[in-house]
Amino acid sequence: MCLAVPGKVVSVEGESDLLRMGKVDFGGVLKEVCLAYAPEAGVGDYVIVHAGFAISTLDQEAAGQVFEYLGQMNASEETEGEADDEREERKGLHDHRR
């Protein structure tokens, strides 16, 4: 499965469309990204990034929806992890009684 994530362009370097690179903020983590496939991207824009390449731009509302979905997925994983921990604790107590 491939995953592309949104990030916000915070700086752009390079004169030629083929050589444009940008620093993209992924929730506080800055990464260098090639902007050749999204030549319209500029500072303040949101881009979808896959394997170090910005493959398209998206508006702030769409980016916000993606961030919301990712947050829900993270919360779901945390809840599942807590339930697994509780089951393991109960199992440990049950096994200990034997």
C-alpha positions as CSV (number, residue, x, y, z in Angstrom):
1,M,0.0,0.0,0.0
2,C,1.3,3.5,-0.9
3,L,0.8,6.4,1.4
4,A,0.9,10.1,0.5
5,V,0.7,12.7,3.2
6,P,-0.1,16.4,3.2
7,G,2.3,19.0,4.3
8,K,2.7,22.8,4.2
9,V,5.4,24.4,2.1
10,V,7.5,26.7,4.2
11,S,10.2,27.6,1.7
12,V,11.1,27.1,-2.0
13,E,14.4,27.1,-3.7
14,G,15.5,26.6,-7.3
15,E,14.9,28.6,-10.5
16,S,13.8,25.8,-12.9
17,D,10.6,23.9,-12.4
18,L,12.5,20.7,-12.7
19,L,15.0,21.7,-10.0
20,R,12.5,23.3,-7.5
21,M,12.8,22.0,-4.0
22,G,10.9,23.0,-0.9
23,K,10.9,22.6,2.8
24,V,7.6,21.1,3.8
25,D,6.2,21.0,7.4
26,F,4.6,17.7,8.4
27,G,3.2,18.6,11.8
28,G,6.5,20.1,13.1
29,V,8.8,17.8,11.1
30,L,10.5,19.6,8.2
31,K,11.5,17.6,5.2
32,E,13.1,18.5,1.9
33,V,10.7,17.7,-1.0
34,C,11.0,17.9,-4.8
35,L,8.4,20.2,-6.3
36,A,9.0,19.3,-9.9
37,Y,5.6,17.4,-10.2
38,A,3.7,20.3,-8.5
39,P,5.3,23.4,-10.1
40,E,2.4,25.6,-9.0
41,A,3.2,25.0,-5.3
42,G,4.4,27.9,-3.4
43,V,5.1,29.0,0.2
44,G,2.0,28.5,2.3
45,D,0.4,25.9,0.0
46,Y,-0.4,22.4,1.0
47,V,1.0,19.6,-1.0
48,I,0.5,15.8,-1.1
49,V,3.9,14.1,-0.8
50,H,4.9,10.6,-1.7
51,A,8.4,9.3,-1.6
52,G,9.9,12.7,-1.3
53,F,8.0,14.2,-4.3
54,A,5.1,16.6,-4.1
55,I,2.6,15.1,-6.4
56,S,-0.2,17.6,-6.2
57,T,-1.5,20.6,-4.3
58,L,-4.6,20.8,-2.2
59,D,-6.5,23.6,-0.4
60,Q,-6.3,24.3,3.3
61,E,-9.8,22.8,3.9
62,A,-8.9,19.5,2.3
63,A,-5.6,19.3,4.1
64,G,-7.5,20.0,7.4
65,Q,-9.8,17.1,6.6
66,V,-6.9,14.7,6.0
67,F,-5.3,15.9,9.3
68,E,-8.6,15.2,11.1
69,Y,-8.8,11.7,9.6
70,L,-5.2,10.9,10.6
71,G,-6.0,12.2,14.1
72,Q,-9.0,9.9,14.4
73,M,-6.9,7.0,13.1
74,N,-4.3,7.7,15.7
75,A,-6.9,8.0,18.5
76,S,-8.4,4.7,17.4
77,E,-5.0,3.0,17.5
78,E,-4.3,4.3,21.0
79,T,-7.7,3.1,22.2
80,E,-7.0,-0.4,20.7
81,G,-3.6,-0.4,22.3
82,E,-5.0,0.4,25.7
83,A,-7.6,-2.3,25.3
84,D,-4.9,-4.8,24.4
85,D,-2.8,-3.7,27.4
86,E,-5.9,-4.2,29.7
87,R,-6.5,-7.7,28.3
88,E,-2.8,-8.6,28.8
89,E,-3.0,-7.4,32.4
90,R,-6.1,-9.4,33.1
91,K,-4.6,-12.4,31.5
92,G,-1.5,-12.0,33.5
93,L,-3.5,-11.8,36.7
94,H,-5.6,-14.8,35.7
95,D,-2.5,-16.9,34.8
96,H,-0.8,-15.8,38.1
97,R,-3.7,-17.2,40.2
98,R,-3.2,-20.8,38.9
